[in-house]
Amino acid sequence: MGKSVSVVQALFQRCLSVVQLFFRNVANVHFYSEAWRYTGPFTRWNRFKGAFPGLGIATVAFAAYCGYEYLFLNDDHHGHGEASHGEGHP
């Protein structure tokens, strides 16, 4: 009876190692077949680089406009003191 248990254990260990080898190879095949998705034009930077087209030029244009408005467009109508109201205002 003792020898049959060791034969069963050896057979089980052999089957287990074959299954482990199979799944290890499946994982490697999956890794290598999916590797193209993360190289070349499909890298993370290249995938998200075109997500917001025109954002860079719009940001520069907005900053230039804000600078122009701050420097050259002076609005003197912001004061609300007594002198800014005319005779007709209560």
C-alpha positions in Angstrom: 0.0 0.0 0.0 2.9 2.4 0.8 4.4 2.0 -2.7 1.0 2.8 -4.4 0.7 6.0 -2.4 4.1 7.2 -3.5 3.3 6.4 -7.2 0.1 8.4 -6.9 2.0 11.3 -5.3 4.6 11.1 -8.1 1.9 11.1 -10.7 0.1 14.0 -9.1 3.4 16.0 -8.8 4.1 15.3 -12.5 0.6 16.4 -13.6 0.9 19.5 -11.4 4.3 20.4 -13.0 2.9 19.9 -16.5 -0.1 22.2 -15.6 2.2 24.8 -14.1 4.4 24.7 -17.2 1.4 25.0 -19.4 0.1 28.1 -17.6 3.5 29.7 -17.4 3.9 29.3 -21.2 0.4 30.7 -21.8 1.2 33.7 -19.7 4.4 34.2 -21.6 2.6 33.9 -25.0 0.0 36.4 -23.8 2.8 38.8 -22.6 4.7 38.6 -25.9 1.5 38.9 -28.0 0.4 42.0 -26.1 3.9 43.6 -26.0 3.3 45.5 -29.2 0.6 47.5 -27.6 3.1 49.3 -25.4 6.0 50.0 -27.8 6.6 52.4 -30.6 3.6 54.6 -31.5 1.5 52.9 -28.8 3.5 54.0 -25.8 1.6 55.7 -23.0 2.9 59.1 -24.0 2.0 58.7 -27.6 -1.5 57.4 -26.8 -2.3 60.4 -24.6 -0.3 63.0 -26.6 -3.2 63.6 -29.0 -6.0 63.4 -26.4 -6.4 67.2 -26.3 -5.5 68.6 -29.7 -4.9 72.4 -29.7 -4.6 72.6 -25.9 -1.0 73.8 -26.1 -1.6 76.6 -28.6 -4.8 77.6 -26.8 -3.0 77.9 -23.5 -0.3 80.1 -25.0 -2.9 82.3 -26.8 -4.9 82.7 -23.5 -1.8 83.6 -21.6 -0.8 86.2 -24.2 -4.2 87.7 -24.2 -4.2 87.9 -20.4 -0.8 89.6 -20.5 -2.0 92.0 -23.2 -5.2 92.8 -21.2 -3.2 93.4 -18.0 -0.6 95.7 -19.6 -2.5 97.6 -22.3 -6.2 97.6 -21.5 -6.5 99.9 -18.5 -10.1 100.2 -17.3 -10.5 103.4 -15.1 -14.1 102.7 -14.3 -13.5 100.4 -11.4 -13.7 103.0 -8.6 -17.0 103.5 -6.9 -16.2 106.5 -4.7 -18.2 109.7 -4.4 -16.4 111.3 -7.3 -17.4 108.5 -9.8 -21.1 109.2 -9.4 -22.7 112.0 -11.3 -25.2 114.5 -10.0 -28.1 112.4 -11.0 -27.2 109.5 -8.8 -28.6 109.3 -5.2 
